[in-house]
Amino acid sequence: MRKLTLLPLIACCAPLAAQDAATEAAHAAEAIAACQAVVTQDRVDPERLPASGWDEAKRRGSRSELVVRGVYEKEGSSAFIVIGKQQERDRSCVVQAFLADTASYSTLLQEVSQEIGMPQRQDGFSYFWVDADKSVRVDPAGDAKRPFARFEVTAIPQESAE
């Protein structure tokens, strides 16, 4: 298999899974938990993702499969985990959860909140969850044809965590 580098726009991931289904809240929460497990104060450790069932995504062509570096998928889930060079620098991990339509954003957030707890604050359409060493931020992303919720798990710098 050939390897592709992660493209700057994570929206390119949509064709990787031959799924048009919206991401279920439980799958989004599971991906968020996987991100939280690999993000530390010192680094992001994507090598730990396969232990929880997340493998590098494959772009399927007519004759071959191409591994897409930095993008992870799990069988049975339409969510993606993205850990590119920018995420490695920022000590963050992104979950891309697909929506049926743009109006489904708030419904997904309500359902995810039942899984991971209520967000501590809101700024426009962005919501934030914060614990001692990590934060989770969600924003609407994509476009009208393929909207998604972009959850970003980020390590809080040690001096800010105290």
Phi, psi and omega in degrees: 000139174276156178250137174254148173276156180293127177284151183300328181263118181285352177296342179295346185289338184308317180289348182297318179259130180278051183235135174253001184287148174289150178288131176286149181302321180297323179289321177297315180297321178296319178293321177299316179298321178296319176297316180299328181287335183258350179267124177233175178299327186268328187192175171253132186242077182295344179297343179275348183296318181303332179297334178255018173092004181263120180242160178303136182290152179237131175270118185267123177252184182291333183240344186206174174244137178245128178284134178256107182297137176086357179241130185237142179228159178231136180303133179088357181240139176265003176280154173236150170251134181237125175226090178263186181300321179296318179295321178298318178296320183274357187053057181223171182212135184248137172249129178252111181248116185285148181246150176295322177199171184297330180290345182280354182303307183294326178295316178298317180298320178298317181290320177295322179298330176292334181272318188247359181101165182284143177294151180278332179206168182224145174221099185066237179266004179266140178233150186227134170244136182224134170235195188298323186231358180217154173234154175236129178237138176236140178222149172288145182211181181083207178220182184299330181282328181215072180284152174210161173262131181253106178265128178239120177264125183229138175289137176272127179308143186309316182294334178277338185281346183275000000 
